[in-house]
Amino acid sequence: MEALTIRCSRCGRDLPEEAFSPSQRKPGRWCRKCHTEDQQNKRWDPAKPRITDVCLNCGKDITDRRRDTQYCSTSCSMKAFRKRNPGHSRWYVLKCVYGIDQAAYDALMLRQGGKCALCKCELVEDLPKSSLRQINIDHDHETGAVRGLLCSSCNVGLGFLGDTVERLRAAIAYIENPPGWPLGVKVGETGETGECGEFGEFGEFAFGHEKSRPVGRL
């Protein structure tokens, strides 16, 4: 059985289906190679005026690119788009991921008084991702319903506790009546030798100290 061929109306060759894009697999259509050559000729046409000689974002020379090029890279193109449309990318992502638009977000922020729904710290826009006060949209992982706005610290805390009421209640019970209290042991006490080691008083590195350092990394 002979393989099905299609004649390209531009170059006149009989070619297999694979040489044509799915939308071009009909009589009288062009093959992929002809279509690409035609597009390249249009882009490199010397009679066509050049839009710009330098990247519109970073100023890099782009005279070696085709005449309709405006940016040296996709990165510069995206940066320029963000400059022209401040906030667009953020709200687009929030709408796609959480289903919340700017109006609903602003209404929720107003309802919470601009504070974290749990710890009541002030929520500040445009903070770096490493900030513990960065705004997070908290949602129910089973239903997908948005519950409120939290700071990073509270949002991560809920996640580590499995986002379940049972574990949160267990955490409250643990804090109110920890099993280690009867032992009478305190962080920073040296024991019988009276030596604290190279780090000095261990409590210096405990959480909450102004020079805090994660204990687990010591």
PyMOL commands that set and color helices and strands:
alter all, ss='L'
color gray80, all
select helices_A, chain A and resi 17-19+22-24+32-43+74-84+88-98+102-111+152-160+165-176+181-183+202-205+215-217
alter helices_A, ss='H'
color red, helices_A
select strands_A, chain A and resi 5-7+14-16+135-139+146-151
alter strands_A, ss='S'
color yellow, strands_A
deselect
rebuild
show_as cartoon
